[in-house]
Amino acid sequence: MLTTIQLDKLQELIKQAAILVDVLPADEYTREHLPGAINIPLKTLNHATTAMLPSDRPIIAYCHDFQ
């Protein structure tokens, strides 16, 4: 289920051990990402690439486009 959240909700979910998934391309992820985030580039985001994510924790996918 896709839900847009605000910063206060993000902080609450991180305290609950949420998984942060940065969907930027790998080179951009390397330059700038939130601490603790894992990288699954958007173009590769599918069932196979997300299979290792735990199903018992919130998953937060995000992208920051600097352009």
C-alpha positions as CSV (number, residue, x, y, z in Angstrom):
1,M,0.0,0.0,0.0
2,L,1.4,3.4,-1.0
3,T,1.0,6.2,1.5
4,T,2.5,9.7,1.5
5,I,3.9,10.7,4.9
6,Q,5.1,13.8,6.6
7,L,8.4,14.3,8.5
8,D,6.8,13.7,11.9
9,K,5.4,10.3,10.8
10,L,8.7,9.4,9.2
11,Q,10.5,10.0,12.4
12,E,7.9,7.9,14.3
13,L,8.3,5.0,11.8
14,I,12.1,5.2,12.0
15,K,11.8,4.8,15.8
16,Q,9.8,1.7,15.1
17,A,12.7,0.2,13.0
18,A,11.3,1.1,9.6
19,I,13.5,0.2,6.6
20,L,14.5,3.2,4.4
21,V,14.8,2.4,0.7
22,D,16.4,5.0,-1.5
23,V,15.3,4.5,-5.1
24,L,17.8,6.8,-6.7
25,P,20.3,5.4,-9.2
26,A,23.3,3.9,-7.5
27,D,25.7,6.7,-8.3
28,E,23.4,9.3,-6.9
29,Y,22.7,7.2,-3.8
30,T,26.4,7.0,-3.2
31,R,26.7,10.8,-3.2
32,E,23.7,11.6,-1.1
33,H,21.4,9.3,1.0
34,L,19.8,9.2,4.4
35,P,21.9,7.4,7.0
36,G,20.9,3.7,7.2
37,A,19.1,3.7,3.9
38,I,19.5,0.9,1.5
39,N,19.5,1.4,-2.3
40,I,17.1,-0.3,-4.7
41,P,17.1,1.9,-7.8
42,L,13.6,2.7,-9.1
43,K,14.3,1.1,-12.5
44,T,15.1,-2.2,-10.7
45,L,12.3,-2.0,-8.1
46,N,10.3,-5.2,-8.4
47,H,9.3,-8.3,-6.5
48,A,12.7,-10.0,-6.9
49,T,14.7,-6.9,-5.7
50,T,12.4,-6.3,-2.7
51,A,12.1,-10.0,-1.6
52,M,14.9,-9.6,1.0
53,L,13.0,-6.8,2.8
54,P,11.3,-7.9,6.0
55,S,7.5,-8.1,5.9
56,D,7.1,-7.3,9.6
57,R,8.6,-3.8,9.5
58,P,7.4,-0.6,7.8
59,I,9.1,0.0,4.5
60,I,9.7,3.6,3.4
61,A,10.7,4.2,-0.2
62,Y,11.9,7.7,-1.0
63,C,13.7,9.7,-3.7
64,H,15.2,13.1,-3.6
65,D,15.6,14.7,-7.1
66,F,18.1,17.5,-6.9
67,Q,17.1,18.8,-10.4
